[in-house]
Every structure is written in structure tokens, then in C-alpha cells.
């Protein structure tokens, strides 16, 4: 471990604290020790010293390890807590473990302390990583659910405002046609009847186009029938119409980030298959992503791209600089089903 550790020692006997420090020094660990012997000093040290691990004697004059553990359990975060004490009963040890102690080391066996400390730190790191992973999964799940609900709302609005209105108009026209009268109650002529039939054809044609547009948003047929290049070209047209940003090529997960986050005016894309791997590069001229943003666990859009790539056994590399735009590169192995063999992933170099 190269990181210098902050070790807080809760010990009222200075000589015992020196023995503890000497035992740790022999192991080659890099550390800084702060010793405290009272509750106020312990609380202050946890808040100010920010220890990586706590080594505590069980019984101090006006404070003990169980009280320290109880206070620690009320605080945010998890710091490994190791009991370093003289001979105590099994009941005391069990109570300390129950309260959250990571280990129990006797002062007569301090040579075991370095390994106990390293094991406690490794276990805590694994637990922190697992906790972070769970938080990411929950966040991604919540984001996916929110996007699903948003898409359902958008579809419901589109169906209501477009399809439903056209169907209502079609039903009214059919009703009037069946009765043989116009809106004012006058009997319609043959010429007017033909005009109404033409209007019905136009309404029906509009309904078909609306249904196909909604169907395309749910699952573009062009992807299944013509391959990736044609699907990207279609998505490019849709994206340009919605945002006004000029594109050479683009893809759906990235274009949303470009429109809402990158402040870009131009997006370019390159896609190719080489040695059985798909390489997809998307570059914009926006404000540029920072290193902190790419590693931030709260950057759910970036995490979502990485999660999707991992489902394809692929990887995502993201780089950028303030004012210099962002580059997203996806690499994934190409898997072809028997019926799709021979269909090109991409044809051409963009528009």
C-alpha cells in the first residue's frame, strides 16, 4: 500500500501507544499516528484527523471501546475499528464484534497487528466498492425507469394529439358520409361526396404515416432491414430536424448528451469494422468533458453508455478538454447471426 495512512489510536497509556506504533513500523507501512485518551478528543480527531483506521484499547478511565463504537455507528461513513487491548473475556470480544469491530488483537501479540490492519482495510475497500456498485445500479435503474416513463408519456401525448385527433375527424367524416348530409344538415351533391371521399383518403393516409412514425421511434425497421449504416443515417436526419445541429453521423445515446450537455454545433462520427471488432467514434465541438466528469459516479449518462457497452463485451473510452470538445470511442466484438452474415455494418464515410 503506497498511500500514507492516518491511524487514530484510542489509548490512555503512552508507552502502549509507542509499542503499537513500533509494531506497525516494522511492517513497512507508511502512516501518521494521532493518540487520544478521552471522548471529546476522540470525537474531534475523527472529524479533523480523518483516520483511515482506528485502533482502540477497550477500557479507558472515562471512556471505552464500546462507547466509541456506538458513537461511530451514528456517523456517516465506515472506518475500520480494531480492538487492541490486554486480556479480555470472550463475552467482551463478542460484544465488540457485534457492535462493528473489524478485529481483536491482544497487546501481547502485536506482531499480528499489521496483518489485521491490512485485512480490515482490504475488507472495507471491498465493501465500499460493492456499495458504490449497488448505488450505481440503483441510480441507473431509476434513470432507466424515468426515461421509460418519459417515453411512455411522449408516446401517449403523440397518440392523443395526432392519431386520436385524426381518428376522431375520420369518424365524423364517415358518419356524415353515411347520413348523406353535410355539417349544416344539407344533402350533399355528388361532387361534394367525391371531395369528402378524397378527404377521407387523406385522413387515412395521415393516420398511416403517424402510426409508422411512432413505430419507427419504438424500433426503427431500417436497423433490421438495412443494417447499422442506414440506421445511423436515418437517426442523423431525425436528430438534425429536432435540434438544428449539423451532423455527419450520430447515434441515439450520444446525441441526447450533445444536445443537452455539450453545447455543440457540430457532431461527426466514424464507424468501421476491423479484425472482428466494431469501432465507433463520436466527436463534437462542444465545451468538452472533464476528467472529473468521466469518473464521477453521478454521471449517469456516461455510466449508461459504459453499461450498454459491457453488455456487448465492449469498452467505452471518453476524452475531452475544456473548450476542445469530446470524443467517445466504443469498441465491441462483432457478433453475427447466421441470417445476418454478409450484411455490412457500415458503408461509406458519412455525409
Residue pairs with C-beta under 8 A, 6 or more apart in sequence:
1 29
1 30
1 118
1 121
2 30
3 30
3 52
4 30
4 31
4 32
5 29
5 30
5 31
5 32
5 52
5 53
5 121
6 31
6 32
6 34
6 49
6 50
6 51
6 52
7 24
7 31
7 32
7 33
7 34
7 51
7 52
7 53
7 54
7 55
7 117
8 33
8 34
8 36
8 42
8 45
8 46
8 49
8 51
8 53
8 54
8 55
9 17
9 20
9 21
9 33
9 34
9 35
9 36
9 54
9 55
9 56
10 35
10 36
10 37
10 42
10 54
10 55
10 56
10 57
10 60
10 63
10 65
10 68
11 17
11 20
11 35
11 37
11 55
11 56
11 57
11 60
11 84
12 37
12 57
12 60
12 61
13 57
14 35
16 57
16 107
17 33
17 35
19 107
19 110
20 33
20 55
20 84
20 110
20 113
21 33
23 110
23 111
23 113
23 114
24 31
24 33
24 113
24 114
24 117
26 114
27 114
29 114
29 117
34 45
34 49
34 51
36 42
36 44
36 45
37 60
37 61
37 63
38 60
38 62
38 63
39 62
39 63
39 67
39 68
39 71
42 63
42 68
42 71
43 71
45 51
46 54
46 72
46 75
46 79
51 79
52 79
52 80
52 121
53 79
53 80
53 81
53 82
53 117
53 120
53 121
54 68
54 72
54 79
54 80
54 81
54 82
55 82
55 84
55 113
55 117
56 65
56 68
56 81
56 82
56 83
56 84
56 85
57 65
57 83
57 84
57 85
58 64
58 65
58 66
58 83
58 85
58 86
58 88
58 92
58 96
59 65
59 85
65 81
65 83
65 85
65 96
65 101
66 95
66 96
66 99
68 81
69 81
69 96
69 99
69 100
69 101
70 99
72 79
72 81
72 100
73 99
73 100
78 124
78 127
78 128
79 124
80 102
80 117
80 120
80 121
80 123
80 124
81 100
81 101
81 102
82 101
82 102
82 103
82 104
82 105
82 113
82 116
82 117
82 120
83 93
83 96
83 101
83 103
83 104
83 105
84 105
84 106
84 107
84 110
84 113
85 104
85 106
85 107
86 106
86 107
86 108
87 106
87 108
93 104
96 104
97 104
102 116
102 119
102 120
102 123
102 124
103 116
103 119
103 120
105 112
105 113
105 116
132 297
135 297
136 297
136 303
139 297
139 298
139 300
139 303
140 300
140 303
140 304
140 307
143 300
143 304
144 304
155 214
155 217
155 218
158 210
158 214
159 214
162 210
163 207
163 210
163 211
163 214
166 203
166 206
166 207
166 210
167 207
169 203
170 200
170 203
170 204
170 207
173 196
173 199
173 200
173 203
174 200
176 182
176 183
176 188
176 196
177 193
177 196
177 197
177 200
180 187
180 188
181 187
181 188
182 188
182 192
188 196
215 221
216 222
220 231
220 234
220 235
222 230
222 231
222 234
223 230
223 231
227 343
227 344
227 345
227 346
228 271
228 345
228 346
229 271
229 344
229 345
229 346
229 347
229 348
232 249
232 250
232 251
232 269
232 271
232 346
233 249
233 351
235 250
235 251
235 252
235 255
236 247
236 248
236 249
236 250
236 351
239 245
239 247
239 250
239 255
239 259
240 246
240 247
242 259
243 255
243 259
245 258
245 259
245 264
245 265
245 266
245 267
246 265
246 266
246 267
247 255
247 266
247 267
247 268
247 269
248 267
248 268
248 269
248 350
248 351
249 267
249 268
249 269
249 270
249 271
249 282
249 350
249 351
250 258
250 267
250 269
250 282
251 269
251 280
251 282
253 301
253 304
253 305
253 308
254 267
254 282
254 305
254 328
255 267
256 301
257 301
258 264
258 267
258 284
258 286
261 286
261 301
262 284
262 286
262 287
262 289
262 325
262 326
263 286
263 287
264 284
264 285
264 286
264 287
264 325
265 285
265 286
266 284
266 285
267 282
267 283
267 284
267 285
268 282
268 283
268 284
268 350
269 280
269 281
269 282
269 283
269 350
270 279
270 280
270 281
270 349
270 350
271 278
271 279
271 280
271 281
271 345
271 346
272 278
272 279
272 345
272 346
273 279
273 334
273 345
273 346
276 333
276 334
277 331
277 332
277 333
277 334
278 314
278 330
278 331
278 332
278 333
278 334
278 345
279 329
279 330
279 331
280 329
280 330
280 331
280 332
281 327
281 328
281 329
281 330
282 327
282 328
283 325
283 326
283 327
283 328
284 325
284 326
285 325
286 325
286 326
287 322
287 323
287 325
288 320
288 321
288 322
288 323
288 324
288 325
288 326
289 302
289 318
289 319
289 320
289 326
290 320
290 322
293 299
293 302
294 302
294 318
294 319
294 320
296 302
297 303
302 316
302 318
305 316
305 328
305 330
306 316
309 315
309 316
309 330
309 332
312 332
312 333
312 335
313 332
313 333
314 330
314 331
314 332
314 333
315 330
315 331
315 332
316 328
316 329
316 330
317 328
317 329
317 330
317 331
318 326
318 327
318 328
318 329
319 326
319 327
320 326
320 327
334 345
336 343
